[in-house]
């Protein structure tokens, strides 16, 4: 059995054609209804499964594709497996290791029950990641604190990535992050979208008719996410050729003038396993060694995959179950209604949320320092934020989304993943982008009807969580500034923040 995020046609399963083996794909309401998903996410995953099923059939494999509208579909992995085992009189079942704890636990329980009944059930590796589920936990077993940078250096050394002949980091340092924090001035121009649009209107009609509830723009007649590995490889090469040379400089930039800038748009293909992380890393390193891209650009991109992507997976498996229930600050406010429409007067939020709803994608600074920043400052329920992120983004599989949202973005784990809350006032957003220039709100004002909500919320966040944050050495400057405020100024900030929280829907 293959899941919707296991679309690798080069998995060892497919090395040999065996008529006794039936490869099973399932489109089930269990997964479409787990959270409310973006229309493009459901559409792209279903289209990808159907394309791989077609590819396997053409290669001579037996395939059973349980479509969302199949009358025999029980709409659950395990219920369908029960029916399929009986139908085919199967004696052996194999499934690839799920990347979500919930599905892993469900299939493990089913497998144990089936083994008791005499069926041979085995879980096999997905042949995708560069680390095992527990490798990060092993690395940090004797250390007091998990740090991604330590993990990243070990991965660079282990996998011989961007190292010189002596095993030292190319360029004399491991991390060039300080070179990759420039706002985008408008040039160089955003490259043309290299993706190929597909007409999935018939599949979309099937999904709607089956009663699957979604949100966001389906773009069913022009969906541009890759269907298969061949397309994903073309996207990888186009990114390396046209965007990677400028990715490093502008990877943190915010702008209302371009939604892709120089980002790879490869995360969907990676997370559904059309692409292997090693080949993506190798392509970026080869481009640097050929003199096509700066070292800072190649290193910054590679760090996201070899470092961060593998690291958060290790955090996920080390902390589940229970990590998804973390709420360090006790935040409980519901999401504003404009999280579902993008209709807010805050220009940066309108851009980031609106783009997410339109494209099922936002880059990491939009997710962390705009949407996530606001959610944390405003005190939104981190579980609700997690469900929104898991649903809205095309690349959101829980193993990668949950630590990024609850840990990095919302600090709901109390600092296990991040060493400080990633929050800012309007100053950071203005420094990195162009939204503030035309915004309804005034970036330098803390108090008043037109004051940027980020400002009062930023100071109030630190005031109301003084007992939990003041001793954090990375944010001492904030409290030194707070200590210079008189009581009147503090009270005004608190009142402004309460007013904002009371009218979140109308900001």
Helices and strands as residue ranges (DSSP letters): G 12-15, E 22-26, H 29-32, E 37-38, H 39-58, E 62-66, H 77-88, E 92-96, H 101-116, E 120-124, H 135-139, H 148-159, G 170-172, G 177-179, H 201-209, E 214-215, H 229-242, H 244-250, H 267-271, H 277-289, H 295-302, I 303-309, H 310-319, G 323-325, G 337-340, H 347-359, H 364-365, I 366-372, H 373-378, H 382-392, H 398-402, I 403-409, H 426-432, G 436-438, H 453-464, H 466-469, G 473-475, H 476-483, H 487-502, G 504-506
